[in-house]
Amino acid sequence: MFPLRDDNPHFLTPYVTWLIVGLNILAWVLLQGMGAEPALSKSVCLLGLLPAELLQSAPINSAFQIGPDLYCTVSDSASWITVISHMFMHGSWMHIIGNMWFLWIFGNNVEDSMGHLRFLVFYLLCGLAAAGLQITADPSSIIPMVGASGAIGGVMGAYIMLYPRVTVHMFVVLGFYMTTFAMPAFWMLGYWFVLQLLGGFSSVGASGGGVAFWAHIGGFVAGALLILIFRDVELVRRHPYHGWHKRSVNPYRRLR
């Protein structure tokens, strides 16, 4: 399943959502060579988050092969900038396109609920929480973690708390059969969260690269909790579809 759009108007121009998407695209083009080697592998090693290096929990010079003739090596000095920079790195075209699309679909309405500066702080905190849970789940990992999906998981956690009944239009591929259908946000996002839980528990004890399921879970839970602090009640109240009851408000009226 892949979300196409939601029936959820927004009233503020989503400048921060645009900014985050733009920064991710710039990083992909300028730092990661649009997926070309050796730029991609070097950027993942230098700017990805290495739990074992951050916590010094693995032997110095432990190495993980990340690309042709290139290894990520645990050094004796952790680069704390990677706690932020890893949120703007990606591993493939599908990785960045999928993440940016989910942020585009759900980010504008979450930004709409709290304002621009709050949303920027909220997004970064969700990314930090996502990284924190992934590190806790595997503190000695020498596999670099990259991607915006933990922070975007926080956006999705906030969305399900704010707009659970908003309709999300989905695209589904079942073999050679393709179709679209609509469902409430709480079903779509709840289904996504359950998949992350299943993936997280099934990955316990696994070795090698893969999806950072615990980062997704940590971001989602952080977003669902932080929205209770970061939301602006007045901004949320003017929204026609917040909470479990749809309001009898014209969503396309002009607001001052």
N, C-alpha and C positions, 0 to 999 in steps of 0.2 A: 504494500500500500504506500502511496505517495500523495501528500496533500497538494492540491492544485490551487486552492484559494479558500478563504473563509468569508462568511456573510457578516463581517464585523467592521463597521465604519470606524475611522479614526479622525480626530479633530485637530490634533497638533501635527505639524509637519515633522516626520520622524528623522530629524537631523542626525541624531546619534546612531540610529540604526543604519542610516546611509554611511556615516563615518566608519562604523565598524566593518561593514561590508567592503567599503573602499580600502581600508587598511589591510584587510585580508587579501584582497585582489592585488594590491601593490606589493605585499610581501611575496605572494605567489609568483608575480612577474619579475620583480627586481632581485629578490633574495633566493628564490627557489627555481629560477630559470624555467618557469611554467612546466615543471616536472622533468626537465632534461637533466641528465647526468653530466658532470658530477655535482652540479649546483644543488640538486634536490637532496642527495645524501649528505652533503656537507652542511646544508642548512638544518637538516634534521638532527645531525650530531651536535652542531654548535648551539642551536637555539631551541632544540627539543628539551624536555624535562627528563632528566635521568635520576630516578629515585635513589639508586644506590650511591650516586655521586653527591646528591644533596644531603643525604644522611650519613655519608661515609660508612655505609653498611656492607660494602663488598670490597674485596682486595683491590688495592690500587693497580691500575693497568689491566683490570678485567675488561674484556673486549666483546663486543657484539657486532657481527657483520651486518652492515646496513646497506651496502651496495657493492658493485664490482670493485674489488681491491680496496675497499674502504671499511674501516672498523670504527665504531664508537667506543672510546676507551675511558674508563673511570679514572679521573685525575684526583690529586690530593687536595684540590681547592674547588669547592662548589661554586658555580656561577648562578647566583640567586636571580639574575635577570631572567633566567629561563622559566621562573615561576609565572612570569607574564608573557614572555616571548613565545612560549609553546602554544598559547591560545591563538596565535596568528600564523602558525605553520601548518601545512597539510602534507599528506603523503601521496596524493594523486589528484587527477582532474575530478573524478567522481567524488572524492572526499570533500574537496572544497565546494564543488557545485551543490552537493547535497546539503552541506552545512549552511551555506549562504542562502539557499532556497528556504530552508526551515526558519532561519533568522528573518528573512524577508516576510514570510507568511505571518509569523507570530510576534516578531519584535515590535512592529509599529504600534500594536494595540497595548502591549505592556509598557512601552515608552509613554503612550497616551495616558496611562494610569498614574504616572508619577512625575512626569516632566523630564527634561533632557539630562541635566546634571545628575539627578538621582538615578536615572536609568544607567548612565555610564558607570557610576559607582556600584550599582546593583549587579550589572553584567560582570564586572571584574571580580566582585566578591563571589559570585556563583562559580566563576572559573577557578578561583582559589579553593573554594570548597570542593569542587570536583577533583582537582589535583590532589587535595588533601586526603580524600577517601581512597583514591587510586593508590597513593603512596602507602597509606595504612594497610591496604589489602595486600600489597606486595612491596615491602620496604627495601628489599635487597635486589630489586629488578635492575638489570643493566640495559633494558630495552628503552630507548627514548620515546617519550610520550608527546604527541603533537595533535593539534586540532582544536577547533572552536566548539566542538560538540558538548563538552562539559558545561561551558557557560551558556550555550544555547539550550541545554537541558534545563538550566535554571529559568530561562525565559519560558519554556514550556510548562515548568512547574508553576510559575506565576500565572500563566494563562489559564490553566485548568482551575485555579483558585478564583480568578477574576471572572472568567467567561465560560463556565462549564457547559452551558446550553447552546452556545453559538454553533451554527452549522458549519462544518468543514467538508469541502468537496474533495473526494479522494479519487485517485487514478489507480486501478488495480490490473495487474497482468497475471492471468492464470494460464500458463502454457501459451497457446496461440490465441487465447481469448482475452480481449482487453475491454474494460468497461469503466464507467465512472459511477459513483454513488455518493450520497451525502450522509453524514452522521454527526451527532453532537460531539463537541470538542472533548467532553469528559470520556467518551468511549474511545475516540481515536488516541488521545494522549494517555489514557489509562492503559490501553492495549500496548502502546509503545513502552510504557514504564514496566509493565509485566514482562515484556520481552527482554528488557535490560536486566531485570532481576534474574530471570532464567539463565541468561547469558553469563551474568556475574557469578552465580553459584556453580554453573557448569565449568567456569574457567579457573576455579580454585585449584591450585596445584599444577596448572598447566604451564608449559614452558614454550618459549618462542613468541613471536609477535602476534598481533591480533587486535581485536576491538577492546578499547578500555571501558568495559561495561561499568565498572565501579565509579569511574569518572562521570558517566552519564547519570548514574543513580545519585551520586553525591550532589551534582549540579541541580538535578530535578528537585530533590528534597530541600536543598538550600533555597532554591527559588520559591518553592511553595511556602516556606517559613518566612523568608525575608520580605516577601510581598506584603505581609501583615504589617511590617514596619515602614517599608518604602512607599507604599501606595499613598496617594493624595486623595483623601476621602471626597473632596469636592470635584476633582477631576473624574473620579470613578462614578460618582452619582449622576453626572450629566450624560453618562454613557447609557444608551438604550438597552443594552443586553447584558449588563453585569449581574452576577449572582444567578440564582436559580429561577428567577421570575423575570420574564421579558417585560420591559416597561412600555407603556403606551405613549412613546415619544417618537416623533419623526426623526430617524437617524440622520437625515440629510438636511435638517434645518441649519441655518447659519447661527453659529455661536459667537458671542463676544467675549 
